[in-house]
Amino acid sequence: MFSKLMCRFGIGSTKIDLVLNKKDYRPGEVIQGEYEIIGGRIEQKLKRIETELLQYDHNSDRSSVLHHNTILSSSTMRANELKKISFSCRLADSYPPSSESISYKLVTRLVFDDGINRVDHDDFRIIA
């Protein structure tokens, strides 16, 4: 009971990490990597994995969602279990290179059946 309560606050719950194959990409290139999902202290039922490709404009202090991907799931993560799932996302040819005013990141959310979310952020660069 105590472990379930702690998981509701994110302590000891299942975690997700998007591991990219590299950090620098060119426009039109495919970002590749894998999701590493690591079970926590108790069994948890997964609902979905959401990943957003964000472009941040430092001059206007605004971000834009360039791409959104959702993987639906009905699997259950056992305590301390490790799962790996392939990830890929093609960058548009029109995305400007990273600079002092433009940056990019992938934001991944692991959503559980009980409504709890875990979030991972991964910065990368687009080079000319």
N, C-alpha and C positions, 0 to 999 in steps of 0.2 A: 504494500500500500504506500509506504513512504517513498519507494523508488518511482512509482507512478506519479506521485505528487511532484517529486523533484524534476522528472522529465517534462512536466507541464511548464516548468520554469527554464527548460533547456539544459538542465544539469543531468548528465548521464544519458541523454537521448541520442538517437541515431544522428550521425553527421554526414554531410556530403562535401566533397572536394572535387571541383573540376580541374583536372590536371591537363594542361595544354602541352603539346609536343614541342612548342617553341613560343617565343614572346614577340617576334617580329614577323609581319606578314605584308604582302604586296596587295594592292587592289586587285580583285578578281580571284585571289588565292583562296583555298579552302583551309579554314582553321580546323585542326584535328586534335583530338585528345580523348580523354575518357573520364566519366564520372566515377569516383570512388566513394561508395556508400559504406559506412562503418557502423555496425549495430552498436547500440548503447547497452545500458544495464538490463533493460527489459525488452521483450518482444513488442514491436510496433508495426502497425499496418500502414503501408505506403498508399498514397492516393495519386500523386503525380509529381513529376519533376518539371519545373518551368525554367527556361533560360532566356534572358533578354540580352541582346546586343545593344549597348548604349553608346551614344556619341555625346560627349560633354563639351560644351562651348564655354570656356573660361571667361570670355569677354562678357557674355550675357548672363553667365551663371545659370545656364539651362541645359538640361539633358534631353535627348530625343531617343526614342526606341526605334532602332533601325530594323530589327528582326526579333521575332518571338517564336519560341519553340516549346511545345508541351508534349511530354511523354506520360500517358496515362498508365497507371499501375494498380494492380490489386494484390501485389505480393506482400509478404510479411517478412520483416527483418528480425531475425533471431538475435539474441544478446551476443555481442562481439562478432557477428557475422560480417564478412567482407564481400561486397558485390562490385563488379566493374561493368560499366556499360559504355560502349563507344559513343563518341560525340563528334559531329562535324557541322560546319556552317560556312557557306560560301560568301565571301565578301563581294559586294558590288564593285564594279570597275569605277564607279563614280565617287566612292568615298575618298575625301581628301586625306592626305598624309597627316599623321600625328604631328603636333607642333606645340609651341608654348600656349596656344589658344585652343587647340582641339586635342582631346584625348578619348580613348575608347576603353570599354570594359565589358565583361560578361558577368551578369548577375544571375546566379542560380538559386532557386528556391526548392527545397524538398518539403512537400506538403504531406502531412499525415492524415489519416482518417479522422483523428480526433481534433483536427483543426490547427494543430501546432505546426509551425514552419521553422526550418533551418535555412540560413542564407550563407552563400559563398560569393566572394567578389574576386575577379581575376582581370587585372589590367594587362593590356597588350598594346603593341604599336603597329600602325600602318606606315610603311616606309615607301618612298617614291622609287 
